[in-house]
Amino acid sequence: MSGAPLPADRAARPPGDRMAEWGNDDLLIRETTRIRLEADFPGFLRVVDIPELRRVFETFDGVANLSRKRRQRDGLVAVAIAGAGATLSAVLPLVEPLGGTVAHWVFAFSAALSVFGLLWAITLSLSDRYKAAWLQHRLRTERLRQFYFQLLLSDPELATRAVTDDAALAEWRDRLQRPLKAFEAWLAEPMRSELSAVIDDVNQRFAWQMEGWKQPRTLSGAVDLDAYLAMLRRRRIGVQLNYVREKLAPGVQSPATRLAAVQISSWVLTFAIAFLTIATAIVLFQQPQGAGSVTVRILSSVTALLGVLSIFIRVTAEGLQLKGDVERYSWYRDAIEDLDGRFNDRDPTARLDILREMEALSYRELREFLKLHQEARFSFG
């Protein structure tokens, strides 16, 4: 089988078209993705499909997502409880006419809610098991993703021969065993120290997970690598670019859209509060009842409620780390687009170097993500 021709490079279509076809499934988790790979690059599936890594990824990814949802729930509940207390305080001017007892209990209840919400938020900031589980399992999943592609880059010529040569395929699979066992042992270790090591890794010393993969490779040219490198470009650079573009695209789930909404609403609420404050002052001077008038009470309560809403929006945005995520995604998108633009019309060794740069870029993005959420005083992902 060693003399069979390899498929031509079908990655010459526009990047947007290439991204749309492959979605975000770079680890071949979905059956439809594996079918697409086999259709576009016949024979490559038997080389790049590693079911044991896929199963481990799904397990850790599920725990990470669940932990994130739970800490988001706890964070939002803490903010909501404190906000409810502040809201009750804002309506105190409206309940004062009902009698001192009613106003007293409303004030006591609002104070209790505010203190409870604040204490809960402080507790989450100081000790949050869901945050620890989320970041540690996210570290596992992303390092697993990086390991997978670094493995595919470790010997492109052997991997390419394995597409059509059964003897080369047997050698390729045998080559995988040692790094797979080493990586499985690493996954079983406690991640607390590993998390700190990655966050503190300013010089990216740990980007490559196996010692033998750190040094750049010079390809011999004995094997036509065009299709293999094109496939890796689509599945690594293409999928990551599609992912980050989706994160920055307009939409309810987009951090960029949410951040813009927060900024606009903050300006609107600020102007509304300023307008109501001026209106309240005018009424105070014009009405003989002064601060005791119904109009002033209503205006004061509405002003306070808008202030509570403004604080609630800002705290929620801070807890979700929207600004940090948008800045990180924007940098990551621009960096990947630069790599993708340099890929065409280069010799195989240069294209391999670009794919290796992608691994360093991916590690840096992971470190920035972990650092942002680990060091944030109040964050619920």
Secondary structure, DSSP 8 states (H G I E B T S, - for coil): -TT---------S-HHHHHHHHTT-TT--SHHHHHHHHHHSTTTHHHH--HHHHHHHHHHHHHHHHHHHHHHHHHHHHHHHHHHHHHHHHTHHHHGGG-HHHHHHHHHHHHHHHHHHHHHHHHHHH--HHHHHHHHHHHHHHHHHHHHHHHHHS-HHHHHHHTT-HHHHHHHHHHHHHHHHHHHHHHTS-SHHHHHHHHT-TT-TTSSSSGGGSS-----SSS--HHHHHHHIIIIIIHHHHHHHHHHSSSTT-HHHHHHHHHHHHHHHHHHHHHHHHHHHHHHHH-TTGGGSHHHHHHHHHHHHHHHHHHHHHHHHHHHTHHHHHHHHHHHHHHHHHHHHHHTT--HHHHHHHHHHHHHHHHHHHHHHHHHHHH-SS---
